[in-house]
Amino acid sequence: MKDDNYAVLRILDFRNFVVARFLAVVGIQVQAVVVGWQVFDKTGDPLALGLVGLFEIIPSISVALFAGHIADRKDRRKIVLVCYSVLLLCSLSLLFLSTSFLNLPANSVYPIYGVIFLSGIARGFLNPSLAAFMAQLVPKHMYPNSSAWNSIAWQVAAVCGPALGGLLYGFNGAILAYSVDAMLLVFAIIFYSRILPKPIPERRHGESIFESLFTGFRFVFSNQIMLSAMSLDMFAVLFGGAVALLPVFAKEVLQVGPEGLGVLRASPAFGASIMAMLLAAKPPKENAGVKLLVAVAGFGVSMILFGLSSNFYLSVFLLALSGVFDSVSVVLRSTIMQTFTPENMRGRVASVNSIFIGSSNELGAFESGVTAKFMGAIPSVLFGGAMTLFIVALIAAKAPKLRNLSFKEALHD
């Protein structure tokens, strides 16, 4: 019988999850565009953009293991609601900082860094609980479809968010942009609160907190497929991503202003959302490992070509192409995590994934800022793309289980 690839959307809790995720990501992306432009406009220093990532990664990594432990011991739904509420507080704080009430110096960015630090703590707790909770909303055979639709929600939001943020900031300023950001998070909280509570996973008796904290690491490092998949994406994002430097490209290379920056930020997600829709209709169950390797390599090549481009429209196309490849990687990695992780370890394994991948976004932003400071923006992107190709070749040679991975049997065990 032919698979019904839309059946997962008939599950009310999953629909609420996807809508809430969409609204929250739109708000977060609006905020990211405005923060990036404000910081670079105030400082004119690409390293300052890298510091935005650094101020987010430090608290995120610091709490990740404990966040995974909590996600496997407490109500994941409540954890997500608390984290979204903290992110709402951060949005309101950035809104307040953009007003004239505080009379801050024109080049002051440290209050912004302080808010980003707080949001990093919230995201450190949010990511493991989100990933673990999603697996509780659908049956196992729907994991590839739920991963694809979750990716669609994220990617479409990541198209709308940057474009909306660039337009709001370019035409109306930061106050309106942050107000919209806060409103979107309020609606995300409303939709998420409609999801019914799920059982707290059964805990392993006699396990100390210290043992629990590192269980996720031990599990991941003993599983070649999971370790190699996480490593692939981590290094691709760490070296290959150019998102943190897009304000530099928008202002100095392509000369398109904040409106153009919004389009550039949205381009990868636009390509990714198109691919995610195709993956939802035809989930990648066969030759999944080979497809993952090819996708990450394609991402690296796209970044190299983007670094060489001086044409705005070509740059938009190449960023969209990078999103196409990245979407394949995201869906496959998410399906790997859902399929091979025991229910009572999902939070802790997701926290390891957060350290590997989620934090590599911010580390990648810092790495991009540092290399751009000393090498220039264009050489920095070229170097990152070349390193991504090297990592793909290395993992392809060292991880035969990943090369031979197929989901067809695992999803029906």
C-alpha positions in Angstrom: 0.0 0.0 0.0 1.3 3.4 -0.9 2.5 5.5 2.0 0.3 8.5 3.1 3.0 11.1 3.5 0.5 13.7 4.8 -1.0 11.5 7.6 1.4 13.0 10.1 -0.3 16.4 9.6 -3.6 14.8 10.8 -2.2 14.4 14.2 -3.4 17.5 16.1 -0.5 17.7 18.6 2.0 17.5 15.7 0.2 20.3 13.8 0.3 22.5 16.9 4.0 21.7 17.3 4.8 22.6 13.7 2.7 25.9 13.8 4.4 26.9 17.1 7.8 26.1 15.7 7.1 28.1 12.5 6.0 31.2 14.5 8.9 31.0 16.9 11.5 30.6 14.1 10.1 33.5 12.1 10.5 35.7 15.2 14.0 34.5 16.0 15.1 35.1 12.4 13.6 38.6 12.4 15.6 39.2 15.5 18.8 37.7 14.0 18.7 40.0 11.0 18.1 43.1 13.1 20.8 42.2 15.6 23.3 41.5 12.9 22.7 44.7 11.1 22.6 46.8 14.3 25.9 45.4 15.5 27.7 45.8 12.2 26.2 49.3 11.7 27.4 50.3 15.1 30.9 48.8 14.8 31.8 48.3 11.2 33.8 45.3 12.4 33.1 41.7 11.1 34.7 40.4 14.4 31.8 42.0 16.3 29.4 39.8 14.2 31.4 36.8 15.3 31.1 37.8 18.9 27.3 37.7 18.6 27.7 33.9 18.0 30.3 33.6 20.8 28.0 35.2 23.3 25.3 32.8 22.4 27.4 29.6 22.3 29.1 30.0 25.7 25.9 29.6 27.7 24.3 27.2 25.3 27.2 24.7 25.5 27.5 25.3 29.3 24.0 24.1 30.0 23.6 21.5 27.2 24.4 18.4 29.1 22.3 19.4 32.1 19.5 20.4 29.7 19.5 16.9 28.2 19.4 15.4 31.6 16.4 17.6 32.5 14.6 16.8 29.2 14.7 13.1 30.1 13.5 13.6 33.7 10.9 16.4 33.5 7.9 17.4 31.4 9.4 18.3 28.0 6.3 20.4 27.1 6.7 22.6 30.1 10.5 23.1 29.5 9.8 24.3 26.0 7.1 26.8 27.2 9.5 28.2 29.8 12.3 28.6 27.1 10.0 30.3 24.7 8.9 32.7 27.5 12.6 33.6 28.2 13.1 34.2 24.4 10.1 36.5 24.5 11.7 38.4 27.4 14.9 38.7 25.3 12.9 40.1 22.4 11.2 42.7 24.6 14.7 43.6 26.1 16.1 44.2 22.6 13.0 46.3 21.9 13.6 48.4 25.0 17.4 48.8 24.1 16.4 50.2 20.7 14.4 53.0 22.2 15.8 56.3 23.4 14.9 55.8 27.1 18.4 54.5 28.1 20.3 57.2 26.1 23.0 54.6 25.3 26.1 55.6 23.2 25.6 55.2 19.5 28.3 52.5 19.2 27.3 50.5 22.3 26.8 46.8 21.6 27.5 45.2 25.0 23.9 45.4 26.2 22.9 43.5 23.0 25.5 40.9 23.8 24.1 40.6 27.3 20.6 39.8 25.9 22.1 37.3 23.4 23.9 35.6 26.3 20.5 35.1 28.1 18.9 33.8 24.9 21.8 31.3 24.6 20.9 29.8 28.0 17.2 29.5 26.8 18.2 27.9 23.5 20.6 25.5 25.3 17.6 24.1 27.3 15.1 24.5 24.3 16.8 22.4 21.7 17.1 19.0 23.5 13.5 19.2 24.7 12.1 20.2 21.3 13.9 17.3 19.5 12.9 14.7 22.2 9.3 15.9 22.5 8.7 15.8 18.7 9.5 12.0 18.7 6.7 11.5 21.3 4.1 13.1 19.0 4.2 10.6 16.1 4.6 6.8 15.6 8.0 5.5 14.6 7.1 4.7 10.9 6.3 8.4 10.5 9.7 9.7 11.7 11.0 10.6 8.2 7.8 12.4 7.4 7.7 14.3 10.7 11.3 15.3 10.2 10.6 16.6 6.8 7.5 18.6 7.8 9.3 19.9 10.9 12.1 21.0 8.5 9.6 22.6 6.2 8.2 24.6 9.0 11.7 25.7 10.1 12.9 26.5 6.5 9.8 28.4 5.4 10.0 30.4 8.6 13.7 31.0 7.9 12.7 32.4 4.5 9.9 34.6 5.9 11.8 35.7 9.0 15.0 37.3 7.4 13.0 38.9 4.6 10.5 40.3 7.0 13.2 41.4 9.4 15.1 43.2 6.6 12.0 44.9 5.3 10.8 46.0 8.8 14.2 47.3 9.8 15.0 48.9 6.4 11.7 50.8 6.2 10.5 51.2 9.8 13.5 50.6 12.1 14.4 48.3 14.9 11.5 49.1 17.2 8.8 47.8 14.9 10.9 44.7 13.9 11.4 43.7 17.6 7.7 44.3 18.3 6.8 41.9 15.5 9.4 39.4 16.8 7.8 39.5 20.3 4.3 39.2 19.0 5.2 36.1 17.0 6.7 34.5 20.1 3.5 35.2 22.0 1.5 33.3 19.4 4.1 30.5 19.4 3.5 30.1 23.1 -0.2 29.9 22.7 -0.1 27.2 20.0 2.5 25.2 22.0 0.4 25.3 25.1 -2.4 23.5 23.2 -0.3 20.4 22.9 -1.4 17.7 25.3 1.1 16.7 28.0 3.1 13.5 27.2 4.4 10.9 29.7 7.8 11.5 31.3 10.2 8.8 30.0 10.9 6.0 32.5 14.2 6.6 34.2 16.9 4.1 34.8 17.1 3.4 38.5 20.4 3.7 40.4 21.9 6.1 37.8 23.7 9.1 39.4 23.4 12.6 38.0 27.0 12.5 36.8 26.4 9.2 35.0 23.2 10.6 33.5 24.9 13.7 32.2 27.4 11.8 30.1 25.1 8.9 29.0 24.3 10.8 25.8 28.0 11.2 24.9 28.7 7.5 25.5 25.8 6.5 23.4 26.7 8.8 20.5 30.4 7.9 20.5 29.6 4.2 20.5 27.3 4.5 17.4 29.3 5.1 14.2 26.3 6.2 12.2 25.2 8.8 14.7 28.7 10.1 15.4 29.7 10.4 11.8 26.4 12.1 10.8 26.7 14.6 13.6 30.4 15.2 12.8 29.6 15.8 9.1 27.0 18.5 9.9 29.0 20.1 12.7 32.1 20.7 10.6 30.1 21.7 7.5 28.3 24.4 9.6 31.5 25.3 11.5 33.6 25.9 8.5 31.2 26.2 5.5 28.5 28.5 6.7 28.6 32.2 5.6 25.5 33.5 7.4 27.4 35.5 10.0 29.3 37.4 7.2 26.2 38.2 5.1 26.0 41.8 6.6 29.6 42.3 5.2 28.7 40.9 1.8 25.5 42.9 1.7 27.1 46.2 2.7 30.6 46.0 1.1 30.7 43.3 -1.6 27.1 43.4 -3.1 26.1 46.8 -1.8 22.4 46.0 -1.3 21.6 47.4 2.2 19.5 45.9 4.9 16.7 45.0 2.5 19.2 43.0 0.4 20.6 41.4 3.6 17.1 40.1 4.4 16.9 38.5 0.9 20.4 37.0 1.3 19.5 35.6 4.8 16.3 34.1 3.4 17.8 32.5 0.4 19.3 29.3 2.0 16.0 28.7 3.8 14.0 29.2 0.5 16.0 26.5 -1.2 15.8 24.3 1.9 12.0 24.7 2.1 11.5 23.6 -1.5 13.7 20.6 -1.0 12.0 19.8 2.4 8.6 19.7 0.6 10.0 17.2 -1.9 11.4 15.1 0.9 8.1 15.1 2.7 6.4 13.7 -0.4 9.3 11.2 -1.0 11.2 10.5 2.2 14.9 9.5 1.6 14.8 5.9 3.0 17.2 4.2 0.6 20.9 4.9 0.2 20.5 7.5 3.0 24.2 7.5 3.9 25.4 8.2 0.4 22.8 10.9 0.0 24.0 12.6 3.2 27.6 12.6 2.1 26.7 14.0 -1.3 24.5 16.7 0.3 27.2 18.0 2.6 29.7 18.0 -0.3 27.2 20.0 -2.4 26.8 22.5 0.5 30.6 23.0 0.5 30.8 23.6 -3.2 27.9 26.1 -3.1 29.7 28.1 -0.4 32.9 28.2 -2.5 31.0 29.5 -5.5 29.1 32.1 -3.3 32.4 33.4 -2.0 33.6 34.0 -5.6 30.4 35.7 -6.7 30.1 39.5 -7.0 26.6 39.5 -8.5 23.6 39.8 -6.1 21.3 37.5 -8.1 23.9 34.8 -8.5 24.7 35.0 -4.8 21.0 34.6 -4.0 20.9 31.5 -6.2 24.0 30.0 -4.7 22.7 30.5 -1.2 19.4 28.9 -2.1 21.3 26.0 -3.6 23.3 25.6 -0.4 19.9 25.4 1.4 18.8 22.6 -0.9 21.7 20.5 0.1 21.5 21.5 3.7 17.8 20.4 3.9 18.7 16.9 2.8 21.3 16.8 5.6 18.9 18.1 8.2 16.1 15.7 7.4 18.5 12.7 7.3 20.3 13.6 10.5 17.0 14.2 12.3 15.7 10.8 11.1 18.9 9.1 12.3 18.5 10.6 15.8 14.8 9.6 16.0 15.3 6.1 14.7 18.4 5.0 16.6 17.8 6.7 20.0 16.0 5.0 22.9 13.0 6.9 24.3 14.5 7.4 27.7 17.7 8.9 26.2 16.3 11.3 23.6 16.9 14.4 25.6 20.5 13.6 26.4 21.3 12.5 22.9 19.6 15.6 21.6 21.8 17.7 23.9 24.9 16.1 22.4 23.5 16.9 19.0 22.9 20.5 20.2 26.5 20.7 21.1 27.7 19.2 17.8 25.4 21.0 15.4 23.4 23.7 17.2 26.4 25.2 18.8 28.5 24.9 15.7 26.2 27.6 14.2 27.5 30.1 16.8 31.0 28.7 16.7 30.9 28.9 13.0 29.8 32.6 13.3 32.8 33.3 15.5 35.2 31.3 13.2 33.9 33.3 10.2 34.3 36.6 12.1 37.9 35.8 13.1 39.0 34.5 9.7 37.3 37.4 8.0 39.1 39.8 10.3 42.5 38.5 9.3 41.9 37.0 5.8 39.0 39.1 4.5 35.4 38.0 4.0 35.8 36.3 0.6 38.9 34.2 1.5 37.2 33.2 4.7 34.2 31.7 2.8 36.5 30.0 0.3 38.5 28.4 3.1 35.4 27.2 4.9 34.0 25.6 1.8 37.3 23.8 1.1 37.4 22.5 4.7 33.9 21.2 4.3 34.9 19.1 1.3 37.9 17.7 3.1 35.7 16.6 6.1 33.3 14.9 3.7 36.1 12.9 2.1 37.5 12.0 5.5 34.3 10.7 7.0 33.3 8.9 3.7 36.6 6.9 4.1 36.3 6.3 7.8 32.6 5.5 8.3 31.5 2.5 6.2 28.3 2.1 8.3 27.2 5.5 7.3 28.0 4.9 3.7 25.8 1.8 3.7 22.9 3.3 5.8 19.3 2.6 4.7 16.2 3.4 6.7 13.8 0.9 5.1 14.3 -1.9 7.7 15.1 0.3 10.7 11.9 2.2 10.6 9.8 -1.0 10.8 11.7 -2.7 13.6 
